[in-house]
Amino acid sequence: MNVDALTPAERVAFADAVLERIGGDPFGTVPKRELDVALFTGLIAAGFLDADESHFSMARKLGITPTRVRPLMYAYRLARADGGGDLAAILAHVRVVSIDAAGDAVLNVEDAFARDAFVARLKDLDVYTDGSFNRERITVPTEVFMAALDDAFGRDGERIRSVIEDRLAERGREGRLRFVGDLGKKLIGDAAGVTLKALLSASA
């Protein structure tokens, strides 16, 4: 980890963030994990890390594994959460992947805190998600999710609503094209059968 490029102002921001995190504790009593979180928070405050960059990118900068980054990021976000966290900040981590064959919305949320806050918010409205296949991949019935989106996230949910509506429209177009294609193949097949039968009859 090379922080030599930090400007004097960024170094002050780093120190302020670290002191804010551990300044009230007696010397020598701060656990190592809390020190790690304080330093991590300082690096974000200094601009060395971006709270919205991927865990892999952070891990490369810090020289640790993404597995070690996740709890640090969770602690950082938890410390800044107010009533479950900023809804816009939570939804910024939600990516619409697809509408699956069953018609369910498939979402991806890499950030662990954003994922837990997102799922909890939906659960409060009796909307239950499935993340059993992959912890970052969330599946939810599209119709139920869209009906609850306004109550759960208000205007902050408009981006996700728009993306899902586009995916549904695209899925509808693909379905119509598939139907027309299958129908065309059937008609061509039927026509070929009639032609073959006529040829066989003529040669008999």
C-alpha positions, 0 to 999 in steps of 0.5 A: 500500500503506497500512500506517499502521493497523498497531499497534506490536506488528504493526510489531515483528512485521514488523521481527522477520520481516524481520531474521530473513530477512536479518539474517545478510547483510552490509549491501548484499549482499542481492539485491532479490528477497530483500529483496522476499521479506523484506518480504513475509514481514514483512507476513504476520507483521504480519497485513497479509497473510494467507498463505491469502488469494487471490493477487488479494487480496494483489495488490490490497493490495500494488498489484502484479499476481498474477503478481508475488505468486506467486513471493513466496508460493512463496518464503515457503512454501518457507522454511517447508517441512519435509520437503515442507511441512505436509500439512494446510497443503498440503491446505488449498489443494486444492479438489475441483471435480468428477468429470468425464465420464471419472470423473476427479477434477478438483481446483483448487490456486491456490497454486503451492507447495502444488500442486507439493508435492501433485503430488510427494507423489502422484508418490512413490506412482506416482500421476500427475496431468494439469495440462496444460489449466490449471496450477491445475487438476489431473486424476487418476483417481479410483479411483487417487487414492482408493486412494493418499490414505491413504498420501499424506496420512493423516488429513489427507486425510479432508476431500478423501475425504469431498468426493469420495465425496459427488461420486461419490454425487451423480454416481450419483444424476444418472446414475440420474435420467438413465437413468429420464428417458431410459427414460420418454421412450422409453416415452412415444415408443413409446406415442405411436407405437402410438397414432398407428398405431392411429389411422391404421389406423382411418381407413384 
